[in-house]
Amino acid sequence: MPTFTTRERLDLGYTDQGHGPAVVFLHPFPLDSRAWESQIALLAAEHRVLAVDFPGFGSSGPPPAGVTLAGFAAGVIELLRELGVYRAAVVGLSMGGYVALELAAQEPGLVSRLVLADTRAGPDSPEGAAGRERFAARAEKNGVGWIADEMLPKLLRPQPDPAVARWVAGLIARATPAGVAAAQRAMAVRADHGPTLERLRMPVLVLSGGEDALIPPQESARMVERLPNARLELLPGAGHLSNLEEPELFNRALVSFVTE
Ligand code: MLT
């Protein structure tokens, strides 16, 4: 996978496939851009599809000290300009959704359409942020071997497909401790994009796994109420990682939205 070094010295790994209107994918924590394989394979027939790894994940380089979601979003914008992409549909799931909102706030003219999947606009509570610091310190001390056991019950529906659980555990095992720690600390201090929602004029599709235990569908519904031009699609049977647990439902909603 190619990498691009931004002015702020982020080494961003990315994939860039196909031709046509651009679609950019931003991945959830603690996975990497391979979480989007099924969506990339489907859309690349008629679109230019890009997927970017957060620093310390996938093929990106190690995170520089103090990397933020705003810094990552700025890096993705810089990468897209470098690749000649000035307008794109942006798709983010969970942490990827936090970054997608940040990117839309920084550069709304770049975003033709926005897909916010299993994500939220508000910041962490103080307790949530403190929990992230403990998680980060534990990853730095003990590596990433414990994370799948701890997180899978929250990322997947109550009775997950064993093959999906194995695939997700394999992706988590590829994360670096520094990447995990940096992403948690970046999420802990992310901006409140609640007010941003009201300013976003582009069409927005909000997707929510009906069994998302981390970001319940009611929270997605509240986000839709604040967006001027949005609709909600619930994906029954999916947990938090809705694109992996119900790919057919997710892909149908995604394709019809980006080709509208
Ligand atoms: C994710 O799926 O990206 C994370 O669970 C998001 C979070 O920790 O807030």
py3Dmol code that shows the C-alpha trace and the ligand (Angstrom):
import py3Dmol

protein = """\
ATOM      1  CA  MET A   1       0.000   0.000   0.000  1.00  0.00           C
ATOM      2  CA  PRO A   2       1.326   3.491  -0.781  1.00  0.00           C
ATOM      3  CA  THR A   3       1.967   6.012   1.973  1.00  0.00           C
ATOM      4  CA  PHE A   4       1.883   9.792   1.893  1.00  0.00           C
ATOM      5  CA  THR A   5       3.702  12.037   4.350  1.00  0.00           C
ATOM      6  CA  THR A   6       1.704  15.128   5.307  1.00  0.00           C
ATOM      7  CA  ARG A   7       3.142  18.536   6.266  1.00  0.00           C
ATOM      8  CA  GLU A   8       2.497  17.579   9.915  1.00  0.00           C
ATOM      9  CA  ARG A   9       4.575  14.408   9.361  1.00  0.00           C
ATOM     10  CA  LEU A  10       1.804  11.850   9.416  1.00  0.00           C
ATOM     11  CA  ASP A  11       2.748   8.850   7.257  1.00  0.00           C
ATOM     12  CA  LEU A  12      -0.667   7.864   5.972  1.00  0.00           C
ATOM     13  CA  GLY A  13      -1.121   4.462   4.341  1.00  0.00           C
ATOM     14  CA  TYR A  14      -4.018   4.282   1.912  1.00  0.00           C
ATOM     15  CA  THR A  15      -5.604   2.306  -0.902  1.00  0.00           C
ATOM     16  CA  ASP A  16      -6.790   3.989  -4.095  1.00  0.00           C
ATOM     17  CA  GLN A  17      -8.742   1.828  -6.524  1.00  0.00           C
ATOM     18  CA  GLY A  18     -11.118   2.218  -9.448  1.00  0.00           C
ATOM     19  CA  HIS A  19     -12.332   5.210 -11.455  1.00  0.00           C
ATOM     20  CA  GLY A  20     -15.333   7.481 -11.202  1.00  0.00           C
ATOM     21  CA  PRO A  21     -16.812   9.663  -8.459  1.00  0.00           C
ATOM     22  CA  ALA A  22     -14.620   9.380  -5.334  1.00  0.00           C
ATOM     23  CA  VAL A  23     -15.654   7.623  -2.129  1.00  0.00           C
ATOM     24  CA  VAL A  24     -13.384   7.827   0.951  1.00  0.00           C
ATOM     25  CA  PHE A  25     -13.590   5.292   3.793  1.00  0.00           C
ATOM     26  CA  LEU A  26     -12.457   5.985   7.383  1.00  0.00           C
ATOM     27  CA  HIS A  27     -12.149   2.984   9.661  1.00  0.00           C
ATOM     28  CA  PRO A  28     -13.286   2.217  13.219  1.00  0.00           C
ATOM     29  CA  PHE A  29     -11.055   1.647  16.266  1.00  0.00           C
ATOM     30  CA  PRO A  30      -9.034  -0.570  16.705  1.00  0.00           C
ATOM     31  CA  LEU A  31      -9.260  -1.922  13.150  1.00  0.00           C
ATOM     32  CA  ASP A  32      -7.749  -0.610   9.931  1.00  0.00           C
ATOM     33  CA  SER A  33      -8.797   0.063   6.347  1.00  0.00           C
ATOM     34  CA  ARG A  34      -9.154  -3.675   5.674  1.00  0.00           C
ATOM     35  CA  ALA A  35     -12.415  -3.444   7.617  1.00  0.00           C
ATOM     36  CA  TRP A  36     -13.815  -1.930   4.396  1.00  0.00           C
ATOM     37  CA  GLU A  37     -12.790  -4.740   2.012  1.00  0.00           C
ATOM     38  CA  SER A  38     -16.314  -5.752   1.054  1.00  0.00           C
ATOM     39  CA  GLN A  39     -17.443  -2.156   0.473  1.00  0.00           C
ATOM     40  CA  ILE A  40     -14.286  -1.348  -1.524  1.00  0.00           C
ATOM     41  CA  ALA A  41     -14.693  -4.426  -3.758  1.00  0.00           C
ATOM     42  CA  LEU A  42     -18.290  -3.499  -4.471  1.00  0.00           C
ATOM     43  CA  LEU A  43     -17.865   0.217  -5.153  1.00  0.00           C
ATOM     44  CA  ALA A  44     -14.569   0.105  -7.082  1.00  0.00           C
ATOM     45  CA  ALA A  45     -16.395  -1.107 -10.217  1.00  0.00           C
ATOM     46  CA  GLU A  46     -17.864   2.363 -10.765  1.00  0.00           C
ATOM     47  CA  HIS A  47     -16.096   4.653  -8.304  1.00  0.00           C
ATOM     48  CA  ARG A  48     -12.668   5.775  -7.276  1.00  0.00           C
ATOM     49  CA  VAL A  49     -12.440   4.279  -3.795  1.00  0.00           C
ATOM     50  CA  LEU A  50      -9.935   5.425  -1.193  1.00  0.00           C
ATOM     51  CA  ALA A  51      -9.448   4.066   2.324  1.00  0.00           C
ATOM     52  CA  VAL A  52      -6.975   5.618   4.752  1.00  0.00           C
ATOM     53  CA  ASP A  53      -5.319   4.081   7.834  1.00  0.00           C
ATOM     54  CA  PHE A  54      -5.174   6.033  11.084  1.00  0.00           C
ATOM     55  CA  PRO A  55      -1.542   6.497  12.324  1.00  0.00           C
ATOM     56  CA  GLY A  56      -0.298   3.302  13.986  1.00  0.00           C
ATOM     57  CA  PHE A  57      -2.858   1.124  12.140  1.00  0.00           C
ATOM     58  CA  GLY A  58      -2.668  -0.867   8.905  1.00  0.00           C
ATOM     59  CA  SER A  59       0.062   0.478   6.654  1.00  0.00           C
ATOM     60  CA  SER A  60       0.311   3.944   8.227  1.00  0.00           C
ATOM     61  CA  GLY A  61       3.491   4.907  10.032  1.00  0.00           C
ATOM     62  CA  PRO A  62       3.731   5.314  13.820  1.00  0.00           C
ATOM     63  CA  PRO A  63       1.650   8.111  15.332  1.00  0.00           C
ATOM     64  CA  PRO A  64       3.526  11.342  16.041  1.00  0.00           C
ATOM     65  CA  ALA A  65       3.169  12.517  19.658  1.00  0.00           C
ATOM     66  CA  GLY A  66      -0.117  14.244  20.314  1.00  0.00           C
ATOM     67  CA  VAL A  67      -1.868  13.275  17.062  1.00  0.00           C
ATOM     68  CA  THR A  68      -5.509  14.411  17.131  1.00  0.00           C
ATOM     69  CA  LEU A  69      -8.588  13.468  15.120  1.00  0.00           C
ATOM     70  CA  ALA A  70      -8.546  17.025  13.739  1.00  0.00           C
ATOM     71  CA  GLY A  71      -4.914  16.516  12.680  1.00  0.00           C
ATOM     72  CA  PHE A  72      -5.777  13.203  11.059  1.00  0.00           C
ATOM     73  CA  ALA A  73      -8.734  14.773   9.203  1.00  0.00           C
ATOM     74  CA  ALA A  74      -6.446  17.586   7.991  1.00  0.00           C
ATOM     75  CA  GLY A  75      -3.965  14.933   6.828  1.00  0.00           C
ATOM     76  CA  VAL A  76      -6.680  13.106   4.886  1.00  0.00           C
ATOM     77  CA  ILE A  77      -7.731  16.392   3.240  1.00  0.00           C
ATOM     78  CA  GLU A  78      -4.098  17.025   2.263  1.00  0.00           C
ATOM     79  CA  LEU A  79      -3.762  13.483   0.905  1.00  0.00           C
ATOM     80  CA  LEU A  80      -6.936  13.859  -1.174  1.00  0.00           C
ATOM     81  CA  ARG A  81      -5.681  17.141  -2.682  1.00  0.00           C
ATOM     82  CA  GLU A  82      -2.366  15.485  -3.507  1.00  0.00           C
ATOM     83  CA  LEU A  83      -4.294  12.731  -5.316  1.00  0.00           C
ATOM     84  CA  GLY A  84      -6.421  15.271  -7.209  1.00  0.00           C
ATOM     85  CA  VAL A  85      -9.614  14.489  -5.280  1.00  0.00           C
ATOM     86  CA  TYR A  86     -11.556  17.721  -4.641  1.00  0.00           C
ATOM     87  CA  ARG A  87     -14.997  16.255  -4.053  1.00  0.00           C
ATOM     88  CA  ALA A  88     -15.877  12.913  -2.485  1.00  0.00           C
ATOM     89  CA  ALA A  89     -18.494  10.976  -0.614  1.00  0.00           C
ATOM     90  CA  VAL A  90     -17.010  10.332   2.842  1.00  0.00           C
ATOM     91  CA  VAL A  91     -17.937   7.227   4.818  1.00  0.00           C
ATOM     92  CA  GLY A  92     -16.888   6.827   8.456  1.00  0.00           C
ATOM     93  CA  LEU A  93     -17.796   4.198  11.011  1.00  0.00           C
ATOM     94  CA  SER A  94     -17.460   4.962  14.719  1.00  0.00           C
ATOM     95  CA  MET A  95     -13.969   6.515  15.144  1.00  0.00           C
ATOM     96  CA  GLY A  96     -14.014   6.906  11.360  1.00  0.00           C
ATOM     97  CA  GLY A  97     -17.293   8.786  11.783  1.00  0.00           C
ATOM     98  CA  TYR A  98     -15.716  11.145  14.342  1.00  0.00           C
ATOM     99  CA  VAL A  99     -13.020  11.872  11.751  1.00  0.00           C
ATOM    100  CA  ALA A 100     -15.567  12.180   8.923  1.00  0.00           C
ATOM    101  CA  LEU A 101     -17.472  14.827  10.911  1.00  0.00           C
ATOM    102  CA  GLU A 102     -14.219  16.620  11.683  1.00  0.00           C
ATOM    103  CA  LEU A 103     -13.310  16.544   7.981  1.00  0.00           C
ATOM    104  CA  ALA A 104     -16.760  17.873   6.990  1.00  0.00           C
ATOM    105  CA  ALA A 105     -16.408  20.677   9.567  1.00  0.00           C
ATOM    106  CA  GLN A 106     -12.959  21.639   8.237  1.00  0.00           C
ATOM    107  CA  GLU A 107     -13.719  21.342   4.512  1.00  0.00           C
ATOM    108  CA  PRO A 108     -17.474  21.075   3.855  1.00  0.00           C
ATOM    109  CA  GLY A 109     -17.013  21.816   0.134  1.00  0.00           C
ATOM    110  CA  LEU A 110     -14.989  18.632  -0.257  1.00  0.00           C
ATOM    111  CA  VAL A 111     -17.779  16.393   1.016  1.00  0.00           C
ATOM    112  CA  SER A 112     -20.471  15.695  -1.583  1.00  0.00           C
ATOM    113  CA  ARG A 113     -22.253  13.185   0.657  1.00  0.00           C
ATOM    114  CA  LEU A 114     -21.579  11.885   4.127  1.00  0.00           C
ATOM    115  CA  VAL A 115     -22.219   8.478   5.650  1.00  0.00           C
ATOM    116  CA  LEU A 116     -22.063   8.377   9.450  1.00  0.00           C
ATOM    117  CA  ALA A 117     -22.264   4.762  10.613  1.00  0.00           C
ATOM    118  CA  ASP A 118     -22.479   3.710  14.268  1.00  0.00           C
ATOM    119  CA  THR A 119     -21.001   6.977  15.421  1.00  0.00           C
ATOM    120  CA  ARG A 120     -21.828  10.074  17.435  1.00  0.00           C
ATOM    121  CA  ALA A 121     -21.222  13.811  17.273  1.00  0.00           C
ATOM    122  CA  GLY A 122     -20.781  14.555  20.984  1.00  0.00           C
ATOM    123  CA  PRO A 123     -17.544  14.407  22.997  1.00  0.00           C
ATOM    124  CA  ASP A 124     -16.568  11.965  25.754  1.00  0.00           C
ATOM    125  CA  SER A 125     -17.746  12.363  29.325  1.00  0.00           C
ATOM    126  CA  PRO A 126     -14.893  12.904  31.824  1.00  0.00           C
ATOM    127  CA  GLU A 127     -15.331   9.247  32.936  1.00  0.00           C
ATOM    128  CA  GLY A 128     -15.198   8.076  29.312  1.00  0.00           C
ATOM    129  CA  ALA A 129     -12.021  10.063  28.681  1.00  0.00           C
ATOM    130  CA  ALA A 130     -10.425   8.666  31.858  1.00  0.00           C
ATOM    131  CA  GLY A 131     -11.301   5.134  30.719  1.00  0.00           C
ATOM    132  CA  ARG A 132      -9.554   5.800  27.413  1.00  0.00           C
ATOM    133  CA  GLU A 133      -6.393   6.904  29.235  1.00  0.00           C
ATOM    134  CA  ARG A 134      -6.400   3.623  31.214  1.00  0.00           C
ATOM    135  CA  PHE A 135      -6.903   1.683  27.961  1.00  0.00           C
ATOM    136  CA  ALA A 136      -4.036   3.595  26.301  1.00  0.00           C
ATOM    137  CA  ALA A 137      -1.651   3.002  29.213  1.00  0.00           C
ATOM    138  CA  ARG A 138      -2.552  -0.708  29.288  1.00  0.00           C
ATOM    139  CA  ALA A 139      -1.845  -1.064  25.552  1.00  0.00           C
ATOM    140  CA  GLU A 140       1.531   0.657  25.992  1.00  0.00           C
ATOM    141  CA  LYS A 141       2.388  -1.647  28.903  1.00  0.00           C
ATOM    142  CA  ASN A 142       0.929  -4.975  27.731  1.00  0.00           C
ATOM    143  CA  GLY A 143       0.604  -4.755  23.950  1.00  0.00           C
ATOM    144  CA  VAL A 144      -2.621  -5.487  22.067  1.00  0.00           C
ATOM    145  CA  GLY A 145      -3.141  -9.214  22.841  1.00  0.00           C
ATOM    146  CA  TRP A 146      -5.903  -8.586  25.415  1.00  0.00           C
ATOM    147  CA  ILE A 147      -7.960  -6.144  23.342  1.00  0.00           C
ATOM    148  CA  ALA A 148      -9.983  -8.536  21.180  1.00  0.00           C
ATOM    149  CA  ASP A 149     -11.260 -10.489  24.214  1.00  0.00           C
ATOM    150  CA  GLU A 150     -12.243  -7.266  25.910  1.00  0.00           C
ATOM    151  CA  MET A 151     -13.771  -5.473  22.945  1.00  0.00           C
ATOM    152  CA  LEU A 152     -15.425  -8.142  20.787  1.00  0.00           C
ATOM    153  CA  PRO A 153     -18.533  -8.380  23.006  1.00  0.00           C
ATOM    154  CA  LYS A 154     -19.033  -4.627  22.543  1.00  0.00           C
ATOM    155  CA  LEU A 155     -18.165  -4.472  18.851  1.00  0.00           C
ATOM    156  CA  LEU A 156     -20.314  -7.407  17.722  1.00  0.00           C
ATOM    157  CA  ARG A 157     -23.913  -8.491  18.268  1.00  0.00           C
ATOM    158  CA  PRO A 158     -24.698 -10.836  21.192  1.00  0.00           C
ATOM    159  CA  GLN A 159     -24.399 -14.078  19.161  1.00  0.00           C
ATOM    160  CA  PRO A 160     -21.805 -13.102  16.560  1.00  0.00           C
ATOM    161  CA  ASP A 161     -20.927 -15.104  13.483  1.00  0.00           C
ATOM    162  CA  PRO A 162     -17.702 -16.942  14.519  1.00  0.00           C
ATOM    163  CA  ALA A 163     -16.068 -16.170  11.168  1.00  0.00           C
ATOM    164  CA  VAL A 164     -16.727 -12.435  11.623  1.00  0.00           C
ATOM    165  CA  ALA A 165     -15.418 -12.594  15.202  1.00  0.00           C
ATOM    166  CA  ARG A 166     -12.205 -14.291  13.977  1.00  0.00           C
ATOM    167  CA  TRP A 167     -11.756 -11.724  11.184  1.00  0.00           C
ATOM    168  CA  VAL A 168     -12.201  -8.794  13.585  1.00  0.00           C
ATOM    169  CA  ALA A 169      -9.847 -10.361  16.162  1.00  0.00           C
ATOM    170  CA  GLY A 170      -7.251 -10.765  13.388  1.00  0.00           C
ATOM    171  CA  LEU A 171      -7.553  -7.092  12.430  1.00  0.00           C
ATOM    172  CA  ILE A 172      -7.229  -6.016  16.069  1.00  0.00           C
ATOM    173  CA  ALA A 173      -4.093  -8.163  16.435  1.00  0.00           C
ATOM    174  CA  ARG A 174      -2.444  -6.118  13.652  1.00  0.00           C
ATOM    175  CA  ALA A 175      -2.880  -2.817  15.512  1.00  0.00           C
ATOM    176  CA  THR A 176       0.242  -1.395  17.138  1.00  0.00           C
ATOM    177  CA  PRO A 177       0.237  -0.510  20.857  1.00  0.00           C
ATOM    178  CA  ALA A 178       1.335   3.031  19.981  1.00  0.00           C
ATOM    179  CA  GLY A 179      -1.497   3.345  17.450  1.00  0.00           C
ATOM    180  CA  VAL A 180      -4.073   2.087  19.957  1.00  0.00           C
ATOM    181  CA  ALA A 181      -2.819   4.472  22.641  1.00  0.00           C
ATOM    182  CA  ALA A 182      -2.710   7.447  20.278  1.00  0.00           C
ATOM    183  CA  ALA A 183      -6.197   6.786  18.907  1.00  0.00           C
ATOM    184  CA  GLN A 184      -7.684   6.474  22.397  1.00  0.00           C
ATOM    185  CA  ARG A 185      -6.042   9.711  23.524  1.00  0.00           C
ATOM    186  CA  ALA A 186      -7.154  11.446  20.322  1.00  0.00           C
ATOM    187  CA  MET A 187     -10.744  10.273  20.803  1.00  0.00           C
ATOM    188  CA  ALA A 188     -10.682  11.396  24.444  1.00  0.00           C
ATOM    189  CA  VAL A 189     -10.043  15.021  23.465  1.00  0.00           C
ATOM    190  CA  ARG A 190     -12.105  15.154  20.282  1.00  0.00           C
ATOM    191  CA  ALA A 191     -14.230  18.227  19.582  1.00  0.00           C
ATOM    192  CA  ASP A 192     -17.959  18.405  20.198  1.00  0.00           C
ATOM    193  CA  HIS A 193     -19.448  18.282  16.699  1.00  0.00           C
ATOM    194  CA  GLY A 194     -23.041  18.503  17.897  1.00  0.00           C
ATOM    195  CA  PRO A 195     -23.274  22.126  16.648  1.00  0.00           C
ATOM    196  CA  THR A 196     -21.547  21.113  13.388  1.00  0.00           C
ATOM    197  CA  LEU A 197     -24.485  18.852  12.521  1.00  0.00           C
ATOM    198  CA  GLU A 198     -26.825  21.814  12.071  1.00  0.00           C
ATOM    199  CA  ARG A 199     -24.429  23.434   9.591  1.00  0.00           C
ATOM    200  CA  LEU A 200     -23.953  20.449   7.278  1.00  0.00           C
ATOM    201  CA  ARG A 201     -25.985  20.977   4.076  1.00  0.00           C
ATOM    202  CA  MET A 202     -24.858  17.913   2.110  1.00  0.00           C
ATOM    203  CA  PRO A 203     -27.020  14.761   2.082  1.00  0.00           C
ATOM    204  CA  VAL A 204     -26.161  12.553   5.054  1.00  0.00           C
ATOM    205  CA  LEU A 205     -26.983   8.889   5.565  1.00  0.00           C
ATOM    206  CA  VAL A 206     -26.874   7.758   9.186  1.00  0.00           C
ATOM    207  CA  LEU A 207     -26.529   3.991   9.545  1.00  0.00           C
ATOM    208  CA  SER A 208     -26.959   2.168  12.807  1.00  0.00           C
ATOM    209  CA  GLY A 209     -26.725  -1.487  13.718  1.00  0.00           C
ATOM    210  CA  GLY A 210     -29.998  -2.337  15.443  1.00  0.00           C
ATOM    211  CA  GLU A 211     -27.985  -4.123  18.140  1.00  0.00           C
ATOM    212  CA  ASP A 212     -25.172  -1.615  18.483  1.00  0.00           C
ATOM    213  CA  ALA A 213     -24.237  -1.822  22.168  1.00  0.00           C
ATOM    214  CA  LEU A 214     -21.656   0.982  22.046  1.00  0.00           C
ATOM    215  CA  ILE A 215     -23.702   3.656  20.254  1.00  0.00           C
ATOM    216  CA  PRO A 216     -27.381   2.757  20.542  1.00  0.00           C
ATOM    217  CA  PRO A 217     -29.709   3.419  17.574  1.00  0.00           C
ATOM    218  CA  GLN A 218     -31.605   6.049  19.621  1.00  0.00           C
ATOM    219  CA  GLU A 219     -28.447   8.152  19.653  1.00  0.00           C
ATOM    220  CA  SER A 220     -28.183   7.892  15.861  1.00  0.00           C
ATOM    221  CA  ALA A 221     -31.837   8.936  15.586  1.00  0.00           C
ATOM    222  CA  ARG A 222     -31.116  12.045  17.686  1.00  0.00           C
ATOM    223  CA  MET A 223     -28.211  12.918  15.399  1.00  0.00           C
ATOM    224  CA  VAL A 224     -30.522  12.726  12.360  1.00  0.00           C
ATOM    225  CA  GLU A 225     -32.917  15.201  14.008  1.00  0.00           C
ATOM    226  CA  ARG A 226     -30.137  17.791  14.151  1.00  0.00           C
ATOM    227  CA  LEU A 227     -28.956  17.307  10.561  1.00  0.00           C
ATOM    228  CA  PRO A 228     -30.807  19.417   7.941  1.00  0.00           C
ATOM    229  CA  ASN A 229     -30.596  16.834   5.133  1.00  0.00           C
ATOM    230  CA  ALA A 230     -30.288  13.351   6.629  1.00  0.00           C
ATOM    231  CA  ARG A 231     -32.022  10.045   6.865  1.00  0.00           C
ATOM    232  CA  LEU A 232     -31.565   7.087   9.195  1.00  0.00           C
ATOM    233  CA  GLU A 233     -31.342   3.452   8.192  1.00  0.00           C
ATOM    234  CA  LEU A 234     -31.381   0.816  10.880  1.00  0.00           C
ATOM    235  CA  LEU A 235     -29.627  -2.429  10.094  1.00  0.00           C
ATOM    236  CA  PRO A 236     -31.402  -5.098  12.130  1.00  0.00           C
ATOM    237  CA  GLY A 237     -29.187  -7.909  13.358  1.00  0.00           C
ATOM    238  CA  ALA A 238     -25.993  -5.847  13.250  1.00  0.00           C
ATOM    239  CA  GLY A 239     -23.990  -4.779  16.271  1.00  0.00           C
ATOM    240  CA  HIS A 240     -21.531  -1.863  16.321  1.00  0.00           C
ATOM    241  CA  LEU A 241     -19.440  -3.048  13.360  1.00  0.00           C
ATOM    242  CA  SER A 242     -22.509  -3.020  11.133  1.00  0.00           C
ATOM    243  CA  ASN A 243     -20.615  -3.143   7.816  1.00  0.00           C
ATOM    244  CA  LEU A 244     -18.963  -6.418   8.878  1.00  0.00           C
ATOM    245  CA  GLU A 245     -21.942  -8.071  10.549  1.00  0.00           C
ATOM    246  CA  GLU A 246     -24.622  -7.235   7.984  1.00  0.00           C
ATOM    247  CA  PRO A 247     -22.616  -6.416   4.851  1.00  0.00           C
ATOM    248  CA  GLU A 248     -25.513  -6.993   2.463  1.00  0.00           C
ATOM    249  CA  LEU A 249     -27.830  -4.572   4.265  1.00  0.00           C
ATOM    250  CA  PHE A 250     -25.017  -2.079   4.794  1.00  0.00           C
ATOM    251  CA  ASN A 251     -23.874  -2.259   1.168  1.00  0.00           C
ATOM    252  CA  ARG A 252     -27.380  -1.932  -0.235  1.00  0.00           C
ATOM    253  CA  ALA A 253     -27.962   1.247   1.779  1.00  0.00           C
ATOM    254  CA  LEU A 254     -24.502   2.587   0.913  1.00  0.00           C
ATOM    255  CA  VAL A 255     -24.717   1.941  -2.826  1.00  0.00           C
ATOM    256  CA  SER A 256     -28.168   3.414  -3.195  1.00  0.00           C
ATOM    257  CA  PHE A 257     -27.058   6.533  -1.278  1.00  0.00           C
ATOM    258  CA  VAL A 258     -23.806   7.163  -3.164  1.00  0.00           C
ATOM    259  CA  THR A 259     -25.400   6.536  -6.551  1.00  0.00           C
ATOM    260  CA  GLU A 260     -28.578   8.628  -5.887  1.00  0.00           C
TER     261      GLU A 260
END
"""
ligand_1 = """\
9
MLT
C -14.860 2.489 17.298
O -15.555 1.504 16.986
O -14.270 3.185 16.462
C -14.715 2.834 18.748
O -15.370 1.904 19.533
C -15.205 4.214 19.003
C -15.031 4.677 20.419
O -14.273 4.056 21.184
O -15.632 5.698 20.764
"""
view = py3Dmol.view(width=600, height=400)
view.addModel(protein, "pdb")
view.setStyle({"model": 0}, {"cartoon": {"style": "trace"}})
view.addModel(ligand_1, "xyz")
view.setStyle({"model": 1}, {"stick": {}})
view.zoomTo()
view.show()
